[in-house]
Amino acid sequence: MARVTVLYFASLRDAAGVAQEQIEHEGDLRALYLALQAKHGFALPVDRLRVASDGAFAHWDDPAHHGAEIAFIPPVSGG
């Protein structure tokens, strides 16, 4: 079981009600997001997000390793 810090931005932060949280997780980054989506009611599907681990873009099938800082990055709109 890995203890990770998850960072939330934009609409994900609003839905979670926090900017970050620590969570125990076993599995890949996709499974981590899906578990948090169920917990917090995130509207965005995995294919609309990017994921980063320890400051570098990662793949959804990468494992969540103990002590990692995971960021789920929603699409950015600008003008």
N, C-alpha and C positions, 0 to 999 in steps of 0.2 A: 504494500500500500504506500503510495507516494503522497506526501503533504506538499501541496503547491499553493502559491499565491496567484490568484486570478485578478487581473485588472480589467475594469469595464470602462467603456467610453460611450459617449453620446446616448443613443436610445437604450443601449444595454445598461448603462449606469442608471438611467432614469428608472428602468423596469426593476433592477436589482435593489435600488434604493441605497446603494453603497458604491464607492469608487473601486474598492478592492475587497477581497475576502480570502481567507485561507480555507482550504478544503482538502479532505483525504480522498484520493481517487486511485483506482487501479484500472489501467487501460490506456487507450490512445486519446488523442486530443479531440477527436470527433465524439467519442463516448463521453468525455468530460463536458463538452459543450451541450450535448443532448441532455445530460443529467441536469445541468444548470438551467437549460431552457425549460425543462419540466418544473424545476423548483421555482424559477422566477417568472415564468410565462413570457419568455422572449418571443417576439413575433418573427424575427429574421431567421430564415433557414440557413443551414451550414453553407450552402453554395453562394450566399450573398455576403459572406464574411471572409476575412483573412485571419490567420492565426499566427502568433509569434510566440517563441519560447526563448527566454533569456535575451531579449532584444533583437532577435533575428527571425525573419519569416520562417515558418515551419510548415510541414505537411500535416494534413488531418490524421494520417495514419501513424504519425510519430508517437511514441509513448510519452506519457507525462511522467517525468522523472522527479524523484524526491528533491525538494528545494527549488524547483523551477519557478520562474515568474512567467505566467502565461497571460497573453493579452488577446482578447477577441476584438477584432477591429471591423466595425461596420462601415458601409460605404459612406464616403464623405461627399457632401454636396457643397457647392460653392457658387459664387456669383461675382 
